[in-house]
């Protein structure tokens, strides 16, 4: 597929890195030559310096025969204009725009064919906000990802010494919870993947990914880990797009404090937020933390634009007694180093966002894609089409499907029913199938498996 990416920031470069590894023809456009040089040094792709909203730049970048345009610059207006030009002048089949301003997002007609011709819009800040809200709702989890319109969820937890599962085989879970259907899709032990079997014994430190109906998540979590006390107090450092959105999403259900360094921003935030205490101060100020009773905070979220400040404030919060700390970290190299130590969850905005973009790029009927373990693995939701003659999966039991090594079917959703993926589970047409892929190189083979082929017998 020929893909043109406008914007070489965190989102654009992460998407480019992911798509290049899947043998796509990628061109990246940005006005910053240094960013493009760094990208070209690492990846096998074409770059072009220029204004992404100018027709001449788009033509030089090869818009005429591009299959997909990903407009993910920092400017909503540039992204909208580029999509309009791509549709009107070059008839580009798929046009995706990154949009940050709620003024645009609240008016869906802006994206229509008669206006800016955007097929799909994504708002990374909103995606990240919803992701953090889930982590606060389920404080025992490392990741909480929804499939099939929220009917099924994939949750990652870390096993710990003395916990209910450690030292027991996986089939203990089924005998211990006969009323609740769940399936362990994968286990990572010391950063290496294990294909789970019934006799696999859980060890301290294992990262366990399990799938269940969303209504059963709390029951399963209580077996995986001791339930933490309910979350009541949340402190946020950083009143930018993400911090503001998060405070607004949480303030009705939790006691929220927001610390922002810029005084004018504080005044604006105080006017927008109705039930959040807005404080003007520095999130790395230990005295301020103590004054605001950091030892009574249940979840601390460091969400500024500065990685180092986020790391320092999160470490100070943990040292000061905060139960769980979450730090937003743009440099992906830092994320793997920090998560699981003093910082409970290190979030890469680009990795959280990328799934929304990948769902449009994948071949076959892919409904959702979630990046796992900082991009090393993926969970996909695919729709099965056709019949036994035209499909490699429909009308077959799971143990009859030729899945590539490292891919497992965790569950499927049929109507409102969530069915665990056991060896004798029969796939029917229009089932939504959740596939866990521990090696991202196998994704293309999984997609191909789900494509309908009239010539297949």
N, C-alpha and C positions, 0 to 999 in steps of 0.2 A: 504494500500500500504506500502511495506517495503522500506524505504528511508535511504540511507547512506549519511551523510553530512560530508564533509572533511573541517575543519576550523571552529573554534568557535569564530571568530571575529564578528564584527557588522552585516555583511551580514548573516553569518552562524547562529548566535544565533537568529536573527530576523526571519529568515525562519523557524528555528526549532520551535520557539514559535508559529508561525502561523500554522504550520502543525500538531503539537502535539494536538492543540485544535480541530483538525478535525479528530481525532481518527486514525492517521497514526502510524506505527511502526517505530520510529526514533532512529538512532544511530549516535552520533557525535564523530568525531575523531579530536584530536588536540595534539600538542606536549606540550602545556601549561596546566599543571594539575590544576592550580588555576582557569583559565577560565572555565574549564570543571566542577569543583566543584560548582562554582557559578551557572552554567547552570543547573546542576542536583538538586541543592537546590530549584530552581524555577519551574522546569518542570519535567514531568513524561516521561523520556527518558533514553536511555543507553548511556554511554560515554566510550571512550577508549583513553588512552594516548599512542601516538606513531607517527611515521613518516608516513604521508598519502601516500607517494610514495613507501612504502615498501610492497611487496606482503604479507609478514607475518602479517603486521598490518591490511591490508585489509581483510585477511582471518579471523583473530580474530574478526573483526568487522561484519562478516557475509556477505561478498560480494558475496558468492556463490549463495545465493537465494535472493539477493537484486533486487528490481524492478527498482530503480532509484538511480543514483549516482550524487550528487551535489558536485563538487569539487570547493570550494570557499575559499581556503586558500589565503594568501597574495602573494604566489609564483606562477607565471604562469607556470613555469617548473614542479612544483609538481602537479599542476592541470592537465597538459597535460599528464604527465607520468601515473597518476592515471587512467585517462580515457582510455589510451592505454592498461594498464594492465587489467582493468575491461572488455574491449571488447575482448582482445586476450585470456586471461586466464580463464575468468569467464562468458563470454557471457552476461554481464549485459545489459538489453534491452535499457535503456535510460541513456545517459551520458552527463551531462551539466558541462561546465567549465567556471570559471571566468577568463577572460583574460584582462590584463591591457596594455600590450605593443602593440603599433600600428604596430610594425614590424610583429607580429603574425596576428593581426586583418586585416591588409592590404593584407595578403596572405591566402586567404580562403582555398587553397589546403592543408595547414598545418592541417586543421581539418578533412580532408577526411578519408575514410575507409582505404586507403593504408598508411596513416601516423598516426595521433594521435587518430583517431576514436571518435571525439567529435560530438555528435548529434547537440548540441546547444551551442553557446558561448555567454556570456554576459559580457559587460564592464560597471560596475557600474559608473565609472567616466564619460563615454560618455553619459549614460542614464541621469545622473544628469545634465550634461552640457546642453543637449537638453531641459530638464525640465526648467532650469533657463532661457534659451534663450526665451522660450515661455512666461515666467513671465515678461520678459523685453519687449517682443513684445506686450503683453496685460497687461499694468501696473495696470489696475483696478482690475485684477483677483487675487484670492488667489491660484487657481489651474487651469491649462489648460491641459486637457487630450484628446488625439485623438483616434478615433476608425475607423474601416473599411478603413484602409490605408489612414487616414487623411480626409475622406469625412465628418465625423461627429465629433463634439467636445463636451465634457462635461466641463463646466466652473463653478467655485465657486466664488461668490462675496459676500461681506458683505454690507447689506443695512445700510444706515445712515440717521439720522434725516435731513429732508429737501431734501432728494433724491427723484427722480421721482416716486419710487414705494412705499415708506413708507406711510402707512395710506390707501393704496388702496388694493382691493382684486385682486387675481391673474387673474381673467377673464378680469380685466382692461387692462392687458398686451396684450391680444388677440385683444380686440376692438381698442386699441391704435396703434397696429402694424398689421393690417389685411393682409399685403402683406408678412410678414415674419413668417414662421412656427417655433415655439419654444415650449418647454415644460419644466416646472419646475419639476424636478424629485424628489427633496427632500428639506426640510428646516430644519435647526438645530437652535433651539432657546434656548439660555442659555445651550448649550451642550446637549439638548434633541431633538430627532428627531420628526418631524411632517410629517404626510402623507399629501401632498398638495392637496387641492380641489379648485374649482373655486372661492368659497367664502372666502378662507383663506386670512386674511388681513396681509400684511407684516408689521413687526415692526422694529424699530431701533435696529441694532445689529444682526439681523437675518443673518445666513449664507445660501445663496441660491445656489442650484446646478441646473443649467439648461442645456438642450441639444438642439443643433441646428446644421444645416449644417454648416460646417466650414466657408464657404463663408459668412454666415450671422452673425457670432459671433460679429463682430464690431457693427452691427446695434442693436443687442440685448443688448450688453454691454452699449451702449449709453442710452438705456431706463432704465437699471438697476441702473446705476451710472452716474454721470456727468463725461464726458470724461476728463481724465487728459491731460496735455500738452504732446506733443510727446516727447519721450525719445531721448536725444542727448548725454548726458555725463554719462559715467559709470566708477565707480572706483572699483577696485578689490583688496582685501588684501589677499595675499597668492598666491605664484607662483608654487604650487605643480601641480599634475596631473589635478585637476579640474580647478584651476585658469588659468593655461596655455591654456587648451582646450577652456575655456570660452572666454579668450582674443582673441584667434585665430578665434573663431566663430563670435565674435562681431566687430572686428577691421575694417572691411570694411564698416560697416553701422553706427558705432557710434564713438564718441571720447572716447578712452579707456585709463585709467591710471591703472597701476598695481604696487602695493607696495609689495616688498619681502624683508625679513629680512636678508637672507643669500646672501652675496656679490657674491660668485661664481655662485649661482643660477641666480642672476640678470644678470650676464654677459651672461650666457647661454640663458636666456629668451630673452635678447636684440638681440641676434643673430637669434633666431627662429621667433620672432614676427616682422612683417614688418611695422605696423602702430599703435603700442601701445607704450605709454611712460612708460618705466620701471623705477621705483624708488627704491633705496635701503633705507629701513627704517622700522620703527616699526608702525604697524597699530593701536597701542594704544597710539601713540604719538600725543597729542592734537595740539602741535605747528606745526607738519608736516601736519596735517589735514588742519589747517588754512592756511598754506603756499600754499597748493594745492587746495585752494578754495572749501572746502567741501560744503559750502553753495550754490554752483552752480551745485552740483552733482545731477543728476536725479535718478540714482539707485546706491546704495552702496552694494557690495557683500563681506561679510567676509567669506573666504573660506580656512582658515588655518586648520591644524590638531588638533588645541587646542580649545576646546569648550569655555573655559573661555576667551581666547583672542578674539574669534569671537564675543562673547556676549559683551565684553567691547568695542571693536572697533565699533560694530554696534550701541551701545548706544551713544558713542561719536559722531559718524557720524550723528545720528538723532538729537542730541542736537546741533550739529554744523550747521544744516540746510539742510541735505540731504533729498530729497523728499521721497524716499522709501528705506528701508534698508532690506537686506536679510542676514540671518546668518545661516551658516552650523553648525548643532549641532548633535553630534553623540549620546549623552545620551538622549534617547527618553523621559525620565521623564522631562527633561528641556523644550522640545519642546512645550508641552501643557501649561506650565507655562508662556512661553515668547511670544508666537504668539498672535498678536492682541493688544499688549501693545505698548511699545516704538519700539519694533521690529515688523515690518510689517509682515514678513514671516520668520518663523523658519523652516529650512529644515532638516529632518532626512534622511541621505543618504540611510539607510537601508530600510526605508518605501517607498522611491521613487523607489528603485531598485527592491523591492520584487515582484512587479507585473509581471516583466519579467520572474521570476522563477515560480510564481504560475500558469501562463498560461500553463506550461508544466506538472504541477502536477494535475491540475483539471481534473475531469472525464468528458466525453462527449466532443464535439467539441468546446473547449474554445479557442478563438483566442487571446483575451487580457484580462488581469486582472489589475485593478488599485486600489491601496490601498487609501482610503479616510479618512479624519479626523484622521490621525495618527493611522491607522489600525482598527478603530472601525467599519468602513463601507467599502463596496467594490462596484465597478462597473465592470461588466463582459460583454464581447462581446461573444455571443454564436451563432453558426450556427444551424439553424433548418433543420433537415433531415427527410426523410420519407414522409408518407402521413397521411391522417386522421385516418387510421386503425393502423398504426405502431407508430405514434407519439402522444404525449399528447398536442402538440402545433400546429402542421401543420394543416391547414384547419379550424382553429378555430378563432373566434374573441377574442380579448384580455380579454373581460369580461367573456368569457367561460373558460378561462385557470385557473386552480386551483393553483394560485401563493401562496406561503407561506406568512404569515403576515409579513409585513416589506419589501417585495420585490415589485418593480414596474418596468414595461416595459416603458422605457423612449422614445425609438425610435427604428426604424429598418432601415436597409440599404438594398435596393433591386437594384442590379446593381449599377448605379450611382445616384439613387434616395434616398434621406433621407426622411423617412416618420415618423411623430410624432406618438407616441403610444396612440391613443385615444381608448375609450372603444369598438368602433365598427371596429377597424382596424383588418383586416384579415391577419393571418400569412400564408406565402407561403413557400414551401420547398426552401432551400438555402438562405433564408433571414438571414442577420446578425442582431441579436437582442441585444440591449443594455439594460441590466438589472441592476437596482440600488438596492442594498441590504443594508438596514440601520442596520441590525443585522447580523453580520458575521456568527452567528450560523446557519443561514438559507441557507448558500451557498450550502451545500450538497444537500438539498432538491431541490434547483433551478437546480443544475447540473443533478440530477436524472430526473427531469421533462423534460429535453431536450434530454435525451437518448432515442434512438430508441429501441423499444421492439416489437419483432414479436408476442409475446403473448399478447400484449395490444389490447383490443377491446373497 
